[in-house]
């Protein structure tokens, strides 16, 4: 029996579900980075690539100086199928919102709303988190809770980070306090050493 090609487009069943359509979206937009089994960009998965394309981070490919229309890959591409992989998202709605805004990494925001729901359904199904026959959407996704880990912050793509996040106010507050204290001490020194 021949070994199936791990990189072939998934076929749709006679009556496809939302997750079945999501498998095709995943194949087209997610698989190159997250792996054919959602394992991430592992050494094992990169062995399926042609030999000249296996070092994804080399200069000219996705390294420091990518080709025109290329992009620089982060040093690690996480697994998204398997134990503990979606724990940073509280609900299916949070996962879908992240996918819609920040994925695929090479062209964030290029998926349609429907495609983001489809790939979310696929990921939940592959992780055993979606009951058969459920269609995800805004009406129910906030009620589908994902397993929670100690890290509860939703990851963000660099382009989607909120510059007004609370942790940024601590940094800004510290800078303002340091500048104020420096100004006050400078004023006292000038006043004490003034010739007037």
KAQUI-V612943 format. One record per pair of residues at least 12 apart in sequence whose C-alpha atoms are under 7 Angstrom apart, sorted by the first residue. I is the first residue (numbers start at 1). J is the second residue. D is the distance in Angstrom with one decimal. If there is no record, write none. Layout:
# KAQUI-V612943
[[I	J	D] [I	J	D]]
This chain:
# KAQUI-V612943
[[6	36	6.5] [7	36	6.7] [9	24	6.7] [9	27	6.3] [10	23	6.7] [10	24	6.0] [18	118	5.3] [18	121	6.5] [18	135	6.3] [19	118	5.5] [19	119	6.7] [19	121	4.8] [19	122	4.1] [19	125	6.9] [20	122	6.7] [21	118	6.1] [22	115	6.9] [22	118	4.1] [22	119	4.0] [22	121	6.6] [22	122	5.0] [23	119	6.6] [23	122	5.8] [25	115	6.6] [25	119	6.1] [26	119	6.0] [29	104	6.1] [30	104	6.4] [33	77	6.6] [34	77	6.4] [34	78	6.7] [34	79	6.2] [34	80	7.0] [37	81	6.9] [38	79	5.4] [38	80	5.1] [38	81	4.6] [39	79	4.3] [39	80	6.5] [39	81	6.3] [40	77	5.3] [40	78	4.8] [40	79	4.0] [40	80	6.9] [41	77	5.4] [57	73	6.6] [71	106	6.4] [81	123	6.7] [81	126	6.5] [81	127	5.7] [82	127	6.0] [87	146	6.4] [87	147	5.4] [87	148	5.0] [87	149	5.4] [88	148	6.8] [88	149	6.6] [88	151	6.2] [88	152	5.3] [88	153	6.1] [88	154	5.4] [88	155	7.0] [89	146	6.6] [89	154	5.6] [90	145	5.8] [90	146	5.4] [90	148	6.5] [91	141	6.8] [91	142	5.6] [91	143	7.0] [91	144	5.5] [91	145	4.3] [91	146	5.3] [92	141	5.0] [92	142	6.2] [92	144	5.6] [92	145	6.5] [92	146	6.9] [93	141	4.7] [93	142	5.0] [95	120	6.8] [96	116	5.8] [96	117	6.0] [96	120	5.7] [99	116	6.0] [100	113	6.5] [100	116	5.4] [101	160	7.0] [102	157	5.5] [102	160	6.3] [117	136	6.5] [117	137	6.7] [121	136	6.4]]
